Amino acid sequence: MMNGQRGSLLRMVALALLWGSAFLWIKVALGSGLTPFQIAFVRSALGAAVLLALARAARQRLPRDPSTWGHLAVAAFFCNALPFLLFGIGERTVDSGPAGALHATTPLWAVVIGAAIGTERRIGPVRIGGLLLGFGGVLVMSAPWQDASLPVGGALTLLAAAASYAVGFAYMARRLTGRGIEPLALAAAQLLAATVLAVPGLWAEGAGLTLPGDLGPGAVLAVLVLGVFSTGFTFYLNYRLIADEGATSAATVGYLLPVVSVALGALVLDEAVGPRVLAGAAVVLLGVAATRRRTAAAAPDPEPVRRAPAPHRSTKRTPAATPRTPPAGRAYQPQRIGPVSRRYVTPPRTGEPLARMHCSAASNQVDNGPA
């Protein structure tokens, strides 16, 4: 038991370090002359290669249904291709630490989008207050009224990347859950689609895959770590963490990302971290925590599964019942009662129950909300 808990804790720490350090590696790659389009493409390609290898090792096959690939293309655009590109554009003017803190607003956008499309039907005053608090923290951190504020264009670009994640999560919850596809294969197919979507941007930018002449080993290391570890292996670690500890434990990693990004930016890149940035990041995290709070009154009650009432057994002796015989040329027909069905399996004999009960697949369906 202790070994399992220690393994889950190590995966949480590894996830926080790998995801939180992604903003550092993006900054290093940009400083070496790589463009945001190049970073997005290489990151997606390397992550897809890692997940394809892991899926093959686990004997998980990629989906073959064309409609599934169509939904994967939409999810890859909003969850990978677009935010990967926007992170590179935003970090041209914003330090890596504040970039990680702005990325932490994704759950806030998820609540807003969920309320807009109807998946978040019960938003109480605590969650509304969390939304206001979280976006207020963004204002405190960016401080557009001060001369030493974050560049507004870069901050808005990073907020758009966080909102893009929220749109992608909502779409995936509606279109890609419940299709019976293994998670590793689904993630590999999604990053593969993101790689294809990033190709037109390379040629539209004009640079293509032409690397700068002074590209040093630091930039190559940054891109490799960003694609292989901060993208590919984090998908796998997150999958394992959800399988072992549940989605709630996996979601707590998001609270550590701003801490890691701010700390690495200050220690490695010598970024200035003032009290305003720290206070704004803390307020954002408080707002996110409030929006994730679900009280027992706010949570929807699970729909009870209807079951057929047990047959009444009388203690009195009764004459043996005469079985009903179907008309000539007609077989016994199944009778449907709610989510439970009765089906004749053998011709009834005297004193034998006339039906065998079995649960319908409809009683096991779960309505999954947005991630």
ZIVENLIN-V452479 format. One record per backbone hydrogen bond with DSSP energy under -1.0 kcal/mol. NH is the residue of the N-H (numbers start at 1). CO is the residue of the C=O. Records with the same first field share a line. If there is no record, write none. Layout:
# ZIVENLIN-V452479
NH: CO ; CO
This chain:
# ZIVENLIN-V452479
5: 1
6: 2
7: 3
8: 4
9: 5
10: 6
11: 7
12: 8
13: 9
14: 10
15: 11
16: 12
17: 13
18: 14
19: 15
20: 16
21: 17
22: 19
25: 21
26: 22
27: 23
28: 24
29: 25
30: 26
31: 27
33: 30
34: 29
39: 35
40: 36
41: 37
42: 38
43: 39
44: 40
45: 41
46: 42
47: 43
48: 44
49: 45
50: 46
51: 47
52: 48
53: 49
54: 50
55: 51
56: 52
57: 53
58: 54
59: 56
60: 55
69: 65
70: 66
71: 67
72: 68
73: 69
74: 70
75: 71
76: 72
77: 73
78: 74
79: 75
80: 76
81: 76
82: 77
84: 80
85: 81
86: 82
87: 83
88: 84
89: 85
90: 86
91: 87
92: 89
93: 90
94: 90
99: 95
100: 96
101: 97
102: 98
103: 99
105: 102
106: 103
109: 105
110: 106
111: 107
112: 108
113: 109
114: 110
115: 111
116: 112
117: 113
119: 114
120: 114
128: 124
129: 125
130: 126
131: 127
132: 128
133: 129
134: 130
135: 131
136: 132
137: 133
138: 134
139: 135
140: 136
141: 137
142: 138
143: 139
146: 143
150: 142
155: 151
156: 152
157: 153
158: 154
159: 155
160: 156
161: 157
162: 158
163: 159
164: 160
165: 161
166: 162
167: 163
168: 164
169: 165
170: 166
171: 167
172: 168
173: 169
174: 170
175: 171
176: 172
186: 182
187: 183
188: 184
189: 185
190: 186
191: 187
192: 188
193: 189
194: 190
195: 191
196: 192
197: 193
198: 194
202: 198
203: 199
204: 200
205: 201
206: 202
208: 202
210: 207
215: 212
220: 216
221: 217
222: 218
223: 219
224: 220
225: 221
226: 222
227: 223
228: 224
229: 225
230: 225
232: 227
233: 228
235: 231
236: 232
237: 233
238: 234
239: 235
240: 236
241: 237
242: 238
243: 239
244: 240
245: 241
246: 242
250: 246
251: 247
252: 248
253: 250
254: 251
255: 252
256: 253
260: 256
261: 257
262: 258
263: 259
264: 260
265: 261
266: 262
267: 263
268: 264
271: 265
278: 274
279: 275
280: 276
281: 277
282: 278
283: 279
284: 280
285: 281
286: 282
287: 283
288: 284
289: 285
290: 286
291: 287
292: 288
293: 290
299: 295
330: 327
335: 342
337: 340
340: 337
341: 358
342: 335
352: 349
356: 343
358: 341
360: 339
363: 360
364: 361
